[in-house]
Amino acid sequence: MCLGVPGRIRSIGDSVPPMGTVDFGGVRREVCLAYTPEAAVGDFVIVHVGFAIARIRPDEAARSLAALRALPGVLEAELGGRP
């Protein structure tokens, strides 16, 4: 299953395409930010297969993460670690 998972941008590098470190509640992954050029450190984004595809509000991110956490094993399967 492939989901769009919300996470918070912790850092942005100066590479091309732009890459950033995104925190998914304790699990951090490198993510391509090419589709969200307006995103900044501290913003929440929806990440799908390694690409940030949309910026979202913090309250939306919290609701989405709560729903995903209610499904056993989903976040671990998507992120490859325990958030």
C-alpha positions as CSV (number, residue, x, y, z in Angstrom):
1,M,0.0,0.0,0.0
2,C,1.3,3.5,-0.8
3,L,0.0,6.4,1.3
4,G,0.6,10.1,1.5
5,V,2.1,10.5,5.0
6,P,2.3,13.9,6.7
7,G,5.6,15.0,8.1
8,R,7.4,18.2,9.2
9,I,10.4,19.6,7.2
10,R,13.4,19.8,9.5
11,S,16.0,20.9,7.0
12,I,16.4,21.8,3.4
13,G,19.6,21.3,1.4
14,D,20.8,23.2,-1.6
15,S,20.8,20.4,-4.1
16,V,19.0,20.2,-7.4
17,P,16.4,18.9,-7.2
18,P,15.8,20.3,-3.7
19,M,15.9,17.7,-1.0
20,G,14.9,18.0,2.7
21,T,14.9,16.0,5.8
22,V,11.3,15.3,6.9
23,D,10.3,14.1,10.4
24,F,7.4,11.7,10.6
25,G,6.9,11.6,14.3
26,G,10.4,10.4,15.1
27,V,11.3,8.7,11.8
28,R,13.3,11.0,9.5
29,R,13.7,10.5,5.8
30,E,15.2,12.4,2.9
31,V,12.4,13.7,0.7
32,C,12.4,15.4,-2.7
33,L,10.8,18.9,-2.4
34,A,10.6,19.7,-6.2
35,Y,6.8,19.6,-6.2
36,T,6.5,21.9,-3.2
37,P,8.9,24.8,-3.9
38,E,7.1,27.1,-1.4
39,A,7.7,24.7,1.5
40,A,10.1,25.9,4.2
41,V,11.7,24.4,7.3
42,G,8.9,23.9,9.9
43,D,6.2,23.4,7.3
44,F,4.2,20.2,7.2
45,V,4.0,18.3,3.9
46,I,2.3,15.2,2.5
47,V,4.9,12.8,1.3
48,H,4.2,10.1,-1.3
49,V,6.9,7.6,-2.5
50,G,9.7,10.0,-1.4
51,F,8.2,13.2,-2.9
52,A,6.5,16.0,-1.0
53,I,3.3,16.6,-3.0
54,A,1.5,19.2,-0.9
55,R,1.9,21.6,2.0
56,I,-0.7,21.2,4.7
57,R,-1.7,23.0,7.9
58,P,-0.4,21.6,11.3
59,D,-3.9,20.6,12.4
60,E,-4.5,18.7,9.2
61,A,-1.2,16.9,9.7
62,A,-2.1,15.9,13.3
63,R,-5.5,14.6,12.2
64,S,-4.0,12.5,9.4
65,L,-1.2,11.1,11.6
66,A,-3.8,10.2,14.3
67,A,-5.8,8.3,11.7
68,L,-2.8,6.5,10.3
69,R,-1.6,5.5,13.8
70,A,-5.0,4.0,14.5
71,L,-4.3,1.4,11.8
72,P,-1.9,-1.1,13.2
73,G,1.4,-1.3,11.3
74,V,0.6,1.1,8.6
75,L,3.2,3.8,9.4
76,E,5.9,1.2,10.0
77,A,5.1,-0.4,6.6
78,E,5.2,3.0,4.9
79,L,8.3,4.4,6.6
80,G,10.3,1.4,7.4
81,G,10.7,2.3,11.0
82,R,8.8,2.8,14.2
83,P,7.5,6.5,14.5
